[in-house]
Amino acid sequence: MTVAVLNGFLLVVLTAVWIQGDLRWVSALASGLILFVVQAFGIRARNTEDEQTQTFRAGVGAVILNADGQVLFCERRDCPGTWQMPQGGLKIGEAPLAAAKREVKEETGIAADELEDVAALEGPLAYELPPEHRSEKTGRGQVLYWFLFRFTGPDDRITLGDGKEFRAWRWTDTNEILSDVAPFKRPVYRDVATFLSERVDDTT
């Protein structure tokens, strides 16, 4: 029986009792109706939250190489000692490549005109977040489109952007990008490393 049907039934009973003139029963039924509605909305909200945490957030990731073929790695502000490449969520209607350049600018300070488009990984890569890291925003995990760029500017252009995501940066050899990554991201970074190993000679 749905919430709407039960509410209708209770309202009919409430109206009938009101007509009979017994105000004590009216008060009791009114209280019961209010309690039922509150509980019903609470259950619906919990179900909606459960559904949201089962989704995967669409996003982008950026692999940025310097002239020596090293990868830009950044240390997370909220988790010191954990490093990663720039990444972020897709906005509604936003093209993945444009989103990748926007995220790079926001998180590193590197402007789009200092990035040379090199390649894109074929298809998105997904990782699942541990339960303690899930939220309404992130859902159960992330599905990311990855893009490979060559950085054409000087290192002093790397300012970490708005400073909200990262606290430090470094250039890392491509064969070391798995060492300081969060464990749940390593399968994705392993695929990225394989992609890099096939193309890094062409980008230096």
C-alpha positions in Angstrom: 0.0 0.0 0.0 1.5 3.4 -1.0 1.9 6.4 1.2 -0.8 8.3 -0.8 -3.4 5.5 -0.3 -2.7 5.3 3.4 -2.9 9.0 3.8 -6.3 9.0 1.9 -7.6 6.2 4.1 -6.6 8.1 7.3 -8.2 11.3 6.1 -11.5 9.5 5.4 -11.5 8.0 8.9 -10.6 11.4 10.4 -13.4 13.1 8.5 -15.9 10.5 9.6 -14.9 10.8 13.3 -15.1 14.6 13.0 -18.7 14.3 11.7 -19.5 12.1 14.7 -18.3 14.9 16.9 -15.8 13.0 19.1 -12.9 15.5 19.3 -10.8 13.1 21.4 -10.7 10.6 18.5 -10.1 13.5 16.0 -7.0 14.6 18.0 -5.7 11.1 18.3 -6.1 10.3 14.6 -4.6 13.7 13.6 -1.5 12.9 15.7 -1.3 9.5 14.2 -1.6 11.0 10.7 1.2 13.5 11.3 3.5 10.8 12.8 2.8 8.5 9.8 3.6 11.3 7.2 6.8 12.2 9.0 7.9 8.5 9.1 7.0 8.0 5.4 9.1 11.0 4.3 11.9 9.8 6.5 11.9 6.4 4.8 11.7 8.0 1.4 14.7 10.3 2.2 16.7 7.3 3.4 15.9 5.4 0.3 16.9 8.3 -1.9 20.2 8.7 0.0 20.9 4.9 -0.5 20.2 5.3 -4.2 22.5 8.2 -4.5 25.4 6.4 -2.8 25.0 3.6 -5.4 25.8 5.9 -8.3 29.1 6.7 -9.8 30.1 10.3 -10.4 31.2 11.2 -13.9 34.5 13.1 -14.2 37.8 13.7 -15.9 41.4 13.1 -15.1 44.5 14.8 -16.6 47.9 13.3 -17.2 50.4 16.2 -17.6 53.9 15.5 -18.9 56.9 17.9 -18.9 59.6 18.0 -21.5 61.5 15.1 -19.7 58.5 12.8 -19.9 57.7 13.1 -16.2 54.2 13.3 -14.8 52.8 16.1 -12.7 51.8 14.7 -9.3 50.0 16.7 -6.5 49.6 16.0 -2.8 46.1 16.1 -1.5 45.4 18.8 1.1 42.9 16.7 3.0 45.1 13.6 3.0 48.8 14.4 3.4 51.1 11.8 1.9 48.6 10.8 -0.8 49.4 12.0 -4.3 47.4 12.0 -7.5 47.0 13.6 -10.9 44.4 16.4 -11.3 40.8 15.2 -11.6 37.3 16.4 -11.0 33.6 16.1 -11.9 31.9 16.9 -15.1 29.4 19.7 -15.1 26.0 19.3 -16.8 26.5 19.7 -20.6 30.3 20.1 -20.3 32.5 18.3 -22.8 35.1 16.0 -21.1 38.1 17.7 -22.7 37.0 21.1 -21.7 36.3 19.8 -18.2 39.8 18.4 -18.0 41.4 21.8 -18.9 39.1 23.6 -16.4 40.1 21.2 -13.6 43.7 21.6 -14.4 43.4 25.4 -14.2 41.5 25.2 -11.0 43.8 22.7 -9.2 47.2 23.5 -10.6 47.0 27.0 -12.1 48.1 25.8 -15.5 46.2 27.7 -18.3 44.7 25.9 -21.2 47.1 27.6 -23.7 50.0 26.0 -21.8 48.6 22.5 -22.5 49.2 20.7 -25.7 46.6 18.0 -26.4 48.4 14.7 -27.0 45.9 11.8 -26.6 42.8 10.5 -24.8 42.4 7.1 -23.2 39.9 5.0 -24.9 36.8 4.9 -22.7 36.4 6.0 -19.1 38.1 4.3 -16.1 36.2 3.7 -12.8 37.2 3.2 -9.2 35.1 2.4 -6.2 35.4 4.5 -3.0 35.6 2.9 0.4 32.3 3.3 2.3 33.8 5.9 4.6 34.7 8.2 1.6 31.3 8.0 -0.1 29.0 11.0 0.0 26.0 12.4 -1.9 28.4 14.2 -4.1 30.7 11.4 -5.0 28.3 8.5 -4.8 29.8 5.0 -4.7 32.8 6.0 -6.8 34.1 7.9 -9.9 34.1 7.2 -13.6 36.7 9.3 -15.3 37.7 10.2 -18.8 41.4 10.6 -19.0 43.4 13.0 -21.2 47.1 13.2 -21.8 48.7 16.7 -22.1 52.2 18.1 -22.6 53.0 21.1 -20.5 54.6 23.8 -22.5 55.1 26.5 -19.9 57.7 27.1 -17.2 57.4 25.4 -13.8 56.6 28.7 -12.0 53.2 28.6 -13.7 52.2 25.7 -11.4 50.7 27.6 -8.5 48.2 24.9 -7.3 45.3 27.1 -8.4 42.7 27.9 -5.7 44.6 25.7 -3.2 41.5 23.8 -2.2 42.6 20.4 -3.5 46.4 20.2 -3.2 49.1 21.4 -0.9 52.3 20.4 -3.0 53.4 19.2 -6.4 56.3 17.4 -8.0 57.4 15.8 -11.3 57.3 12.0 -11.0 58.8 9.4 -13.3 56.1 7.4 -15.1 57.2 4.1 -13.6 56.6 5.6 -10.1 53.1 6.9 -10.3 51.6 4.0 -8.3 53.8 4.5 -5.2 51.9 7.2 -3.4 48.4 6.8 -4.8 45.5 5.9 -2.6 45.0 2.1 -2.7 41.5 2.2 -4.1 42.8 4.3 -7.1 45.7 2.0 -8.0 43.8 -0.2 -10.5 42.9 3.0 -12.5 46.4 4.4 -12.2 47.8 1.0 -13.4 45.8 1.4 -16.6 47.0 5.0 -17.0 50.6 3.8 -16.5 50.2 1.2 -19.2 48.7 3.8 -21.5 51.7 6.1 -20.8 54.3 3.4 -21.3 53.0 3.0 -24.9 53.1 6.8 -25.7 55.7 8.5 -23.5 58.4 8.2 -26.1 56.2 10.0 -28.6 55.6 12.9 -26.3 59.1 13.8 -25.2 
